[in-house]
Amino acid sequence: MRRAVVLLIVLTACTPAEQPEGPMPVEATVTRVVGTDSLNTDLVQGVATVDVGMYLLDTDSERYNERMPLDEVVRRYRIAKDVFTTAGVQLNLLWIKFVRLEPEVLRIDANVMIGTPAGDIDNLYEKSRQQRSALAPQAEAVFEAIIEPDPANARTVYLVGMEDVIMNWFEQQEDGSWKLQSDPTNALSFPSYTLEERIPRRLRGVITLQNIFKSQKIVAHELGHKLINVSHEHREISPAHEVDAEGGLMVYGEGTEIASGEEGRWHLERLMRSPYLYVVNPEGQRIYNPDYEESGHYADPIYGELVVR
């Protein structure tokens, strides 16, 4: 089975003196499809479900192949299934497709900043709203080429293998100013609490995986960012760019708890309101949760009281 998509995005917002080079055209060709029936035998009608599509790379890159072998990706996907099943949500893996890309686009910037935080900000979610992170043009071109058009794109989570994805973010300095930082990532969830509407709607479910060996729970953790729509936080631990701790799914370490109640920062309750969740009714139709009412920020009205100020 083969599929090729070519996408070219031209930037026009800058003045000629500031005009950056546009993103490279991207062609994505599906070279192999792996069956997923054995990963879906436990699905039950009437239980909250998330559809997941997986795109891995067919590449000669030694770096990618060493860090993203299929058997290890599947093993960590199974761990994610167990984590979310315990919380009352089942994962439905639609496919595993291998795609071939040009080597030049295997390493991408994830985002660009179109705002800057102002003053001292203790709340990470307020900082996210001010710095206005947006999907980078080259990342958009890559994802548009890989993710096939479908009416359910905006309600589906896509696990996409990449060689390297660089995240850009602002860090406050001792003098109170903000400095732009860039970090390589092992995986990245492109969450709504950061990007809001600054990612094409049909691509909003994308999660990239670059190093499956980073953690046993790496797939579950990134799904948590997407579905719970929170940063690194757990119980008394406030949200932060990085948190090394044990116990919770949403901090680094091997804990997988999805806690409930305000003391658990409402993680279980927020999960159950995710727009990616649906149940199949007796007629076989998918009935999705309500979509975000605003832009999907941390305190979007769909969460009501399920926020910690």
VEXDREN-2710 file (C-alpha; in Angstrom, 1 decimal):
% VEXDREN-2710
k/r/px/py/pz
1/MET/0.0/0.0/0.0
2/ARG/1.5/3.3/-1.0
3/ARG/0.4/6.9/-0.5
4/ALA/2.2/10.1/-1.3
5/VAL/1.3/13.6/-0.2
6/VAL/3.2/16.7/-1.1
7/LEU/2.6/19.9/1.0
8/LEU/4.1/23.3/0.6
9/ILE/3.4/26.1/3.0
10/VAL/4.5/29.7/2.1
11/LEU/4.9/32.3/4.8
12/THR/3.8/35.8/4.0
13/ALA/3.4/37.5/7.3
14/CYS/6.9/38.9/7.6
15/THR/8.4/42.0/5.8
16/PRO/10.8/41.2/3.0
17/ALA/13.8/41.9/5.3
18/GLU/12.5/39.5/7.9
19/GLN/11.1/36.8/5.5
20/PRO/12.4/33.4/6.6
21/GLU/12.8/30.6/4.2
22/GLY/9.5/28.6/3.9
23/PRO/9.4/25.0/5.0
24/MET/10.6/22.2/2.7
25/PRO/8.0/20.4/0.7
26/VAL/7.3/17.1/2.4
27/GLU/6.4/13.8/0.7
28/ALA/5.2/11.0/2.9
29/THR/4.8/7.5/1.5
30/VAL/3.2/4.6/3.4
31/THR/5.4/1.6/2.9
32/ARG/4.0/-1.0/5.3
33/VAL/1.0/-1.6/7.5
34/VAL/1.1/-3.7/10.7
35/GLY/-2.0/-5.5/11.9
36/THR/-3.4/-4.3/15.3
37/ASP/-6.1/-6.9/16.0
38/SER/-4.1/-8.5/18.8
39/LEU/-3.9/-5.1/20.6
40/ASN/-7.6/-4.5/20.5
41/THR/-9.0/-7.8/21.7
42/ASP/-10.0/-6.4/25.1
43/LEU/-12.2/-3.6/23.8
44/VAL/-15.7/-3.4/25.3
45/GLN/-18.7/-1.5/23.9
46/GLY/-20.0/1.3/26.1
47/VAL/-16.6/2.0/27.8
48/ALA/-14.9/5.4/27.2
49/THR/-12.5/5.0/24.3
50/VAL/-9.8/6.9/22.5
51/ASP/-8.8/6.1/18.9
52/VAL/-5.1/6.1/18.3
53/GLY/-3.3/6.0/15.0
54/MET/0.5/5.2/14.9
55/TYR/2.9/6.3/12.2
56/LEU/6.5/5.1/12.5
57/LEU/9.4/5.8/10.2
58/ASP/10.7/3.6/7.5
59/THR/14.2/5.1/7.4
60/ASP/17.9/4.2/7.1
61/SER/18.6/6.5/10.1
62/GLU/20.6/4.5/12.6
63/ARG/19.8/7.0/15.3
64/TYR/16.0/6.5/14.8
65/ASN/16.2/2.8/14.4
66/GLU/18.2/2.3/17.5
67/ARG/15.8/4.4/19.6
68/MET/12.5/3.4/18.1
69/PRO/12.3/-0.4/17.4
70/LEU/8.8/-1.6/16.7
71/ASP/8.7/-4.2/19.5
72/GLU/9.7/-1.7/22.1
73/VAL/7.2/0.9/20.9
74/VAL/4.4/-1.7/21.0
75/ARG/5.5/-2.8/24.5
76/ARG/5.2/0.7/25.8
77/TYR/1.9/1.1/24.1
78/ARG/0.6/-1.9/26.0
79/ILE/1.8/-0.3/29.2
80/ALA/-0.2/2.8/28.3
81/LYS/-3.3/0.6/27.6
82/ASP/-3.0/-0.8/31.1
83/VAL/-2.6/2.6/32.7
84/PHE/-5.7/4.1/31.0
85/THR/-7.8/0.9/31.4
86/THR/-7.2/1.2/35.2
87/ALA/-8.6/4.7/34.9
88/GLY/-11.7/3.6/33.0
89/VAL/-10.5/4.5/29.5
90/GLN/-9.6/2.1/26.7
91/LEU/-7.3/2.7/23.8
92/ASN/-8.3/1.6/20.3
93/LEU/-5.2/1.3/18.0
94/LEU/-6.5/1.9/14.5
95/TRP/-3.3/1.0/12.7
96/ILE/0.5/1.0/12.7
97/LYS/1.8/2.4/9.5
98/PHE/5.4/2.9/8.4
99/VAL/6.1/6.0/6.3
100/ARG/9.1/7.1/4.4
101/LEU/10.2/10.8/4.5
102/GLU/13.1/12.6/3.1
103/PRO/16.0/12.5/5.6
104/GLU/16.1/16.3/5.7
105/VAL/12.8/16.5/7.6
106/LEU/13.4/13.8/10.2
107/ARG/14.6/16.5/12.6
108/ILE/12.2/19.4/13.2
109/ASP/11.5/22.3/15.5
110/ALA/8.2/21.7/17.2
111/ASN/7.1/25.2/17.8
112/VAL/7.7/29.0/17.5
113/MET/6.8/31.7/20.0
114/ILE/4.6/34.5/18.9
115/GLY/4.4/36.2/22.3
116/THR/6.5/36.8/25.4
117/PRO/5.6/36.3/29.1
118/ALA/5.3/39.6/30.9
119/GLY/6.7/40.2/34.4
120/ASP/6.8/37.5/37.1
121/ILE/4.5/34.6/36.5
122/ASP/4.3/31.7/38.9
123/ASN/1.4/29.9/37.1
124/LEU/2.7/27.8/34.2
125/TYR/-0.6/27.8/32.5
126/GLU/-0.8/31.6/32.5
127/LYS/2.8/31.7/31.2
128/SER/1.7/29.3/28.4
129/ARG/-1.1/31.7/27.4
130/GLN/1.2/34.7/27.3
131/GLN/4.1/33.1/25.3
132/ARG/1.6/31.9/22.7
133/SER/3.5/28.9/21.4
134/ALA/2.4/27.9/17.8
135/LEU/3.2/24.9/15.7
136/ALA/6.3/25.5/13.6
137/PRO/5.8/25.7/9.8
138/GLN/8.1/22.7/9.1
139/ALA/6.4/20.6/11.7
140/GLU/3.1/21.5/10.2
141/ALA/4.3/20.5/6.8
142/VAL/5.5/17.1/8.1
143/PHE/2.4/16.3/10.0
144/GLU/0.1/17.4/7.1
145/ALA/2.0/15.0/4.9
146/ILE/1.9/12.0/7.3
147/ILE/-1.6/12.2/8.8
148/GLU/-4.2/11.2/6.3
149/PRO/-7.3/13.3/6.0
150/ASP/-10.3/11.9/7.8
151/PRO/-13.5/13.3/9.3
152/ALA/-12.4/12.2/12.7
153/ASN/-8.9/13.8/12.6
154/ALA/-9.6/16.3/15.3
155/ARG/-10.9/13.5/17.6
156/THR/-8.0/11.0/17.1
157/VAL/-4.6/10.8/18.8
158/TYR/-1.7/10.2/16.4
159/LEU/1.6/8.7/17.7
160/VAL/4.2/9.8/15.1
161/GLY/7.8/8.6/15.2
162/MET/10.5/11.2/14.5
163/GLU/14.3/11.3/14.7
164/ASP/14.5/14.6/16.6
165/VAL/12.0/17.2/17.7
166/ILE/13.2/20.5/19.3
167/MET/11.0/22.3/21.7
168/ASN/11.3/26.1/22.2
169/TRP/10.2/27.7/25.5
170/PHE/10.8/30.8/27.6
171/GLU/12.7/30.6/30.9
172/GLN/12.8/33.5/33.4
173/GLN/16.2/34.8/34.3
174/GLU/17.4/36.1/37.7
175/ASP/16.9/39.7/36.6
176/GLY/13.3/39.0/35.7
177/SER/13.7/38.9/32.0
178/TRP/12.7/36.0/29.8
179/LYS/15.1/34.0/27.6
180/LEU/14.2/31.7/24.8
181/GLN/15.5/28.2/25.3
182/SER/15.6/25.2/23.0
183/ASP/15.7/21.6/24.1
184/PRO/15.8/18.3/22.3
185/THR/13.0/16.0/23.4
186/ASN/12.4/12.2/23.8
187/ALA/8.7/12.7/23.1
188/LEU/6.4/15.6/22.7
189/SER/2.6/15.8/23.1
190/PHE/1.8/19.2/21.5
191/PRO/-0.9/19.8/24.2
192/SER/-3.8/22.1/23.9
193/TYR/-2.9/23.9/27.2
194/THR/0.2/25.2/25.3
195/LEU/-0.8/25.5/21.6
196/GLU/-4.5/26.2/22.0
197/GLU/-5.9/27.1/18.5
198/ARG/-2.3/27.7/17.1
199/ILE/-2.2/24.2/15.5
200/PRO/-4.5/23.1/12.7
201/ARG/-7.5/21.5/14.1
202/ARG/-7.0/18.2/12.2
203/LEU/-3.5/17.9/13.6
204/ARG/-4.2/18.7/17.2
205/GLY/-4.0/15.0/18.2
206/VAL/-0.4/14.6/17.2
207/ILE/2.2/13.2/19.7
208/THR/5.8/12.6/18.5
209/LEU/8.0/9.8/19.8
210/GLN/11.8/10.0/19.4
211/ASN/13.3/7.8/22.1
212/ILE/11.1/5.0/23.3
213/PHE/13.7/3.9/25.8
214/LYS/13.5/7.1/27.9
215/SER/10.8/5.6/30.2
216/GLN/8.7/2.6/30.5
217/LYS/5.7/4.9/30.7
218/ILE/6.7/7.3/27.9
219/VAL/3.6/6.6/25.7
220/ALA/1.2/6.8/28.7
221/HIS/2.8/10.0/30.0
222/GLU/2.5/11.8/26.6
223/LEU/-1.1/10.5/26.3
224/GLY/-1.7/12.0/29.7
225/HIS/-0.6/15.5/28.5
226/LYS/-2.9/15.2/25.5
227/LEU/-6.0/13.7/27.3
228/ILE/-5.8/15.2/30.8
229/ASN/-4.5/18.5/29.3
230/VAL/-2.0/19.3/32.1
231/SER/1.7/19.8/32.4
232/HIS/4.1/18.1/34.9
233/GLU/2.2/18.1/38.2
234/HIS/1.0/15.6/40.8
235/ARG/-1.0/16.2/44.0
236/GLU/0.9/18.8/46.0
237/ILE/3.5/19.3/43.1
238/SER/2.6/22.5/41.1
239/PRO/2.9/22.4/37.3
240/ALA/6.4/22.9/36.0
241/HIS/8.5/22.5/32.9
242/GLU/10.2/19.5/34.3
243/VAL/9.4/17.5/37.6
244/ASP/11.4/14.5/38.8
245/ALA/9.2/12.7/41.3
246/GLU/7.5/9.4/41.9
247/GLY/3.9/8.4/42.1
248/GLY/1.9/10.2/39.3
249/LEU/1.6/9.6/35.6
250/MET/2.2/13.3/34.9
251/VAL/5.7/13.6/36.6
252/TYR/8.9/12.0/35.6
253/GLY/9.6/8.7/37.3
254/GLU/7.8/5.4/36.8
255/GLY/4.6/6.2/38.7
256/THR/1.4/5.9/36.8
257/GLU/-1.3/7.1/39.1
258/ILE/-4.1/9.2/37.6
259/ALA/-5.4/10.7/40.8
260/SER/-8.9/12.1/41.4
261/GLY/-10.3/15.0/43.4
262/GLU/-8.8/18.4/43.9
263/GLU/-6.0/16.9/46.0
264/GLY/-5.1/14.9/42.9
265/ARG/-5.5/18.0/40.8
266/TRP/-8.6/16.6/39.2
267/HIS/-6.6/14.4/36.7
268/LEU/-9.1/11.6/36.5
269/GLU/-12.1/13.9/36.2
270/ARG/-10.3/16.0/33.5
271/LEU/-9.4/12.8/31.6
272/MET/-13.1/11.8/31.5
273/ARG/-14.0/15.2/29.9
274/SER/-11.4/14.9/27.1
275/PRO/-12.8/15.7/23.7
276/TYR/-10.9/12.7/22.4
277/LEU/-13.1/10.3/24.4
278/TYR/-16.2/8.6/23.0
279/VAL/-18.5/5.7/23.7
280/VAL/-20.1/3.5/21.1
281/ASN/-23.9/3.4/21.5
282/PRO/-26.0/0.3/20.8
283/GLU/-26.4/1.4/17.1
284/GLY/-22.6/1.4/16.7
285/GLN/-22.2/5.2/16.6
286/ARG/-19.3/7.0/18.3
287/ILE/-20.7/9.6/20.8
288/TYR/-17.9/12.0/21.6
289/ASN/-17.5/14.2/24.6
290/PRO/-18.2/17.9/24.0
291/ASP/-15.4/19.7/22.3
292/TYR/-13.4/22.6/23.8
293/GLU/-15.6/25.6/24.2
294/GLU/-12.8/28.1/23.8
295/SER/-9.3/27.2/22.6
296/GLY/-8.5/24.2/24.8
297/HIS/-6.4/26.1/27.4
298/TYR/-6.0/24.6/30.9
299/ALA/-9.1/26.4/32.2
300/ASP/-11.3/25.9/29.1
301/PRO/-15.0/26.0/30.2
302/ILE/-15.4/22.2/29.5
303/TYR/-13.5/21.6/32.7
304/GLY/-15.8/23.8/34.9
305/GLU/-14.5/23.5/38.4
306/LEU/-11.8/21.0/37.5
307/VAL/-8.9/23.5/37.7
308/VAL/-6.4/24.5/40.4
309/ARG/-5.7/28.2/40.5
END
